[in-house]
Amino acid sequence: MRPNWELKNCCHHEQVVFLITISVCTVVILALWRTVLLKPFKLVTVFLHEASHAIACKLTCGHVEGIQVHVDEGGSTQTRGGIYWFILPAGYLGSSFWGMLFILASTNLLTARIAAGCLLVALVIVLFVAKNWTLRGLCIGFIVFLGVVWLLQETTKVRGLRYVIMFIGVMNSLFSVYDIYDDLISRRVHTSDAEKFAEVCPCCNGAGWGVIWGLISLLFLSAAMYLGLVILS
């Protein structure tokens, strides 16, 4: 069946469920934003932010010396070499990019399994290179959590894997935008990635780059919703 790129006759049952699920995830995330219940998912998002820095470093022939995720939802990636102007924006943009991929993966059980498997492999790898116990504990906790959800998916009538993958995707998309706002508008953190990037590319200040990256992050989220509807058409 050819994809319905124009989304004619939208929306049938699966597309409606897709949109409603994203909306519910968004409302739940915003409602629980400052509660401890969302802390593990926030830390996973920070992990993917820092992992994006590390991937960008490796892609530009640099060396990753360590990754840390802190309880206060901060994080750091120690790198040596690589292309600095490529590594710096990879955190914010990488997080929203992963969010888009996870949302798209949630449209199908097979792709949800692949996404969960890739995340599990990444968590296992990082478990052995993590530089602090917060990140190690996060890796162990989510390995167990995803393993249990996957086991229930395969052995019982509980069908939660796709929804967990979507929730992680929406969390990444929203957290990326919030992180940019919090670092550059609400508090103006001068050690943020955007402020550092402004030193490398001074055509914009840190807030300006933050706005640009925020718009790109929203574009990733919009693309995820549009492509998800196309996939389900």
C-alpha positions in Angstrom: 0.0 0.0 0.0 1.4 3.4 -1.0 1.8 6.0 1.8 -0.8 8.7 2.0 1.5 11.7 2.1 -1.3 14.1 1.6 -3.2 12.5 4.5 -6.4 12.4 2.6 -9.4 11.0 4.6 -7.4 11.4 7.9 -8.0 10.2 10.5 -9.0 6.5 10.9 -8.9 4.6 14.2 -5.2 3.9 14.4 -4.3 7.5 13.5 -6.7 8.9 16.1 -5.3 6.6 18.8 -1.8 7.8 17.8 -2.7 11.5 18.2 -4.6 10.9 21.4 -1.7 8.9 22.9 0.8 11.7 22.1 -1.6 14.2 23.7 -2.1 12.1 26.8 1.7 11.6 27.1 2.2 15.4 26.8 -0.5 16.2 29.4 0.9 13.6 31.9 4.4 14.8 31.4 3.5 18.4 32.0 1.3 17.6 35.0 4.0 15.5 36.6 6.9 17.7 35.5 8.1 18.6 39.0 7.3 15.3 40.7 9.6 12.5 41.6 7.6 10.1 39.4 9.1 11.7 36.3 12.7 11.8 37.6 13.8 8.5 36.0 12.5 9.5 32.6 14.1 12.9 32.9 17.4 11.3 33.7 17.1 9.0 30.7 16.5 12.1 28.5 19.7 13.7 30.0 21.5 10.4 29.2 20.4 10.6 25.6 21.4 14.3 25.5 24.9 13.4 26.7 25.1 10.3 24.5 24.4 12.6 21.5 27.4 14.7 22.4 29.5 11.5 22.6 28.2 10.2 19.2 28.9 13.5 17.5 32.4 13.4 19.0 33.1 9.9 17.7 31.7 10.8 14.3 34.2 13.6 14.0 37.1 11.4 15.1 37.3 12.6 18.6 37.7 10.6 21.9 35.0 10.3 24.6 36.7 10.3 28.0 33.5 9.9 30.1 29.8 10.6 30.5 28.1 11.7 33.7 24.4 12.2 34.6 23.6 13.9 37.9 20.7 13.6 40.2 19.8 17.3 39.7 19.1 16.4 36.0 22.4 17.9 34.8 25.0 16.0 32.9 28.4 16.3 31.2 30.4 14.6 28.5 34.2 14.8 28.6 35.6 14.8 25.0 39.0 15.3 23.4 39.3 16.3 19.8 36.5 16.1 17.3 34.8 19.1 15.7 33.6 21.3 18.5 30.9 23.2 16.6 29.4 19.9 15.6 29.6 18.3 19.1 28.0 21.3 21.0 24.5 21.4 19.3 24.3 17.6 19.2 23.0 17.5 22.8 19.9 19.6 22.4 19.2 18.6 18.8 20.2 14.9 19.4 17.7 14.6 22.2 14.8 15.9 20.0 16.0 13.7 17.2 15.9 10.6 19.4 12.4 11.8 20.5 11.3 11.8 16.9 12.7 8.3 16.2 11.1 6.9 19.4 7.7 8.4 18.5 7.9 6.9 15.0 9.1 3.6 16.4 6.0 3.4 18.6 3.7 3.2 15.5 4.5 -0.5 15.1 5.3 -3.3 17.5 8.3 -4.5 15.5 9.9 -1.1 15.4 9.1 -0.6 19.0 11.0 -3.8 19.8 13.9 -2.6 17.7 13.9 0.8 19.5 13.7 -0.9 22.9 16.5 -3.3 21.9 18.8 -0.4 20.7 18.1 1.5 24.0 18.9 -1.6 26.0 22.2 -2.2 24.2 23.1 1.5 24.7 22.4 1.3 28.4 24.5 -1.8 28.8 27.4 -0.2 27.0 27.2 3.0 29.0 26.9 1.0 32.2 30.5 0.0 31.8 31.9 3.5 30.8 29.8 5.6 33.2 31.8 7.9 35.5 29.3 8.2 38.3 26.8 6.0 40.2 23.8 8.0 39.3 24.3 7.0 35.6 25.2 3.4 36.5 22.0 3.2 38.7 19.9 4.7 35.9 21.3 2.2 33.4 20.5 -0.8 35.7 17.1 0.5 36.6 16.0 1.1 33.0 17.5 -2.2 31.8 15.3 -4.0 34.4 12.3 -1.7 33.6 12.4 -2.3 29.9 13.1 -6.0 30.4 10.0 -6.4 32.5 7.8 -4.4 30.1 9.1 -6.4 27.2 8.6 -9.7 29.1 5.0 -8.7 29.9 4.5 -7.8 26.2 5.6 -11.2 25.0 4.1 -13.5 27.7 0.9 -11.7 28.9 -2.0 -9.7 27.5 -0.3 -6.5 28.8 0.6 -4.5 25.7 2.7 -1.7 27.0 6.0 -1.7 25.0 4.8 0.7 22.3 3.4 3.1 24.8 6.6 3.2 26.9 8.6 3.9 23.7 6.2 6.7 22.8 6.4 8.1 26.3 10.2 8.2 26.1 10.0 9.8 22.7 7.5 12.6 23.8 9.6 13.1 27.0 12.7 13.7 24.9 11.0 16.1 22.5 9.5 18.2 25.4 12.6 18.1 27.6 14.8 19.4 24.8 12.6 22.5 24.3 12.2 23.0 28.1 15.9 22.6 28.6 16.7 25.3 26.1 14.1 27.6 27.6 15.4 27.0 31.2 19.1 27.4 30.3 18.8 30.4 28.0 15.7 32.4 28.8 14.5 31.5 32.3 17.9 31.4 34.1 20.5 32.2 31.4 23.1 29.6 32.3 26.4 30.9 30.8 27.9 27.4 30.7 25.2 26.0 28.6 25.9 24.4 25.2 24.3 27.3 23.3 26.4 29.9 25.2 29.6 27.9 24.4 28.4 27.6 20.8 28.0 31.4 20.6 31.7 31.7 21.4 32.5 29.5 18.4 29.9 31.0 16.1 29.4 34.6 17.3 26.9 35.6 14.6 24.2 34.9 17.3 24.4 35.1 21.1 23.5 32.1 23.2 19.8 32.9 23.5 19.6 33.3 19.7 21.1 29.9 19.1 18.8 28.5 21.8 15.8 29.9 19.9 17.0 28.4 16.6 17.7 25.0 18.3 14.3 25.2 20.0 12.5 25.8 16.7 14.4 22.8 15.2 13.4 20.7 18.1 9.7 21.6 17.6 10.2 20.8 13.9 11.4 17.3 14.8 8.3 16.8 17.0 6.0 18.1 14.2 7.7 15.8 11.7 7.3 12.8 14.1 3.5 13.5 14.3 3.2 13.9 10.5 5.3 10.9 9.6 3.5 8.8 12.2 0.2 9.6 10.6 1.6 8.8 7.2 3.0 5.4 8.4 -0.4 4.6 9.9 -2.4 5.7 6.8 
